[in-house]
Amino acid sequence: MIYDMQFPGQNFSYRAFKYDWTGMPLYPPSIAVEPVDKDAVIIYASWNGATELVAWQVLAGTTPHDMSVIVWNTPRTGFETSIPIHSIGSYFQVHALDVSGKVIGKSRMVFNGRKLK
């Protein structure tokens, strides 16, 4: 058997280089809501690839038009952050915050754990 072997040109390398970079996903943060009892839920927030994300802000309201911040700043904990909430709000949203507290991403609004269209 004869094999025809070809090697890359002189400008190709097998080496990898490490550089500082910032990950900013093109899609919004994700949110999920798990009801615990009649006035408590657990909010699950994640944003895979967002390197500047350091904390979450949680908004809640009885309608989509009366949303207010109920958790100002809770630290990100790994891939998915669980945030226990005592609230009677039916609508929820999370905001991703950077180190200075600036909002860098907003999730979709959810109603009873379902995404709104």
C-alpha positions as CSV (number, residue, x, y, z in Angstrom):
1,M,0.0,0.0,0.0
2,I,1.2,3.5,-0.8
3,Y,-0.2,6.5,1.1
4,D,0.0,10.0,-0.3
5,M,0.8,12.1,2.7
6,Q,0.6,15.9,2.5
7,F,1.8,18.3,5.2
8,P,0.6,21.9,5.7
9,G,2.7,24.8,4.3
10,Q,5.2,26.7,6.4
11,N,2.7,29.2,7.7
12,F,0.6,26.7,9.6
13,S,1.3,25.8,13.3
14,Y,0.1,23.2,15.7
15,R,0.6,25.5,18.6
16,A,-2.1,27.2,20.7
17,F,-1.7,30.6,22.2
18,K,-3.4,32.0,25.3
19,Y,-4.8,35.6,25.2
20,D,-7.0,37.7,27.4
21,W,-10.5,37.8,25.9
22,T,-14.1,38.8,26.8
23,G,-17.0,36.5,26.2
24,M,-20.3,38.3,25.4
25,P,-22.9,35.8,24.2
26,L,-25.2,36.9,21.3
27,Y,-28.2,35.5,23.1
28,P,-29.8,36.8,26.4
29,P,-29.4,35.2,29.8
30,S,-31.6,32.3,30.7
31,I,-34.1,32.1,33.5
32,A,-36.2,29.4,35.0
33,V,-38.7,29.6,37.8
34,E,-39.6,26.8,40.3
35,P,-42.6,27.4,42.6
36,V,-41.8,26.3,46.1
37,D,-45.1,27.3,47.8
38,K,-47.8,30.0,47.4
39,D,-45.5,32.9,48.1
40,A,-42.0,31.5,47.3
41,V,-40.1,30.5,44.2
42,I,-36.5,29.6,43.3
43,I,-35.1,31.6,40.3
44,Y,-32.5,29.8,38.3
45,A,-30.3,32.2,36.2
46,S,-27.5,31.4,33.8
47,W,-25.6,32.9,30.9
48,N,-23.1,30.5,29.4
49,G,-20.0,32.2,28.0
50,A,-20.5,35.6,29.7
51,T,-17.1,36.3,31.2
52,E,-18.0,39.7,32.6
53,L,-21.0,38.5,34.6
54,V,-20.4,38.7,38.3
55,A,-24.0,39.1,39.8
56,W,-27.7,38.8,39.2
57,Q,-30.5,41.3,39.8
58,V,-34.1,39.9,40.0
59,L,-37.2,41.7,39.0
60,A,-40.8,40.6,39.8
61,G,-44.3,41.9,39.4
62,T,-48.0,41.0,39.3
63,T,-48.1,42.2,35.7
64,P,-45.4,42.7,33.0
65,H,-45.9,46.5,33.4
66,D,-45.3,46.8,37.1
67,M,-41.9,45.0,37.4
68,S,-39.6,46.2,40.2
69,V,-36.3,45.0,41.5
70,I,-36.7,42.6,44.5
71,V,-33.1,41.4,44.7
72,W,-30.5,44.2,43.9
73,N,-27.4,42.1,43.7
74,T,-26.7,38.4,44.3
75,P,-23.4,36.9,43.3
76,R,-23.1,34.5,40.4
77,T,-22.3,31.0,41.7
78,G,-20.9,28.9,38.9
79,F,-22.8,27.9,35.7
80,E,-26.3,28.3,37.2
81,T,-27.2,30.5,40.1
82,S,-30.2,29.5,42.2
83,I,-31.9,32.5,44.0
84,P,-34.7,31.8,46.5
85,I,-37.3,34.5,46.5
86,H,-40.3,35.2,48.7
87,S,-42.6,37.1,46.4
88,I,-46.2,36.9,45.2
89,G,-45.1,38.2,41.8
90,S,-46.3,36.2,38.8
91,Y,-43.8,37.7,36.4
92,F,-40.0,37.4,36.8
93,Q,-36.9,38.6,34.9
94,V,-33.2,38.6,35.7
95,H,-30.6,41.1,34.8
96,A,-26.9,40.2,34.4
97,L,-24.6,42.6,36.2
98,D,-20.9,43.4,35.6
99,V,-18.3,44.2,38.3
100,S,-19.5,47.9,38.5
101,G,-23.2,46.9,38.8
102,K,-24.0,47.8,35.2
103,V,-26.7,45.7,33.5
104,I,-25.0,43.8,30.6
105,G,-27.9,41.5,29.7
106,K,-31.6,40.9,30.4
107,S,-33.4,37.6,30.3
108,R,-36.8,37.2,28.8
109,M,-39.7,37.7,31.2
110,V,-41.4,34.5,32.5
111,F,-44.8,33.9,33.9
112,N,-45.1,31.0,36.3
113,G,-42.0,29.5,34.9
114,R,-43.1,29.8,31.2
115,K,-41.4,32.1,28.7
116,L,-43.7,34.8,27.3
117,K,-43.8,35.3,23.5
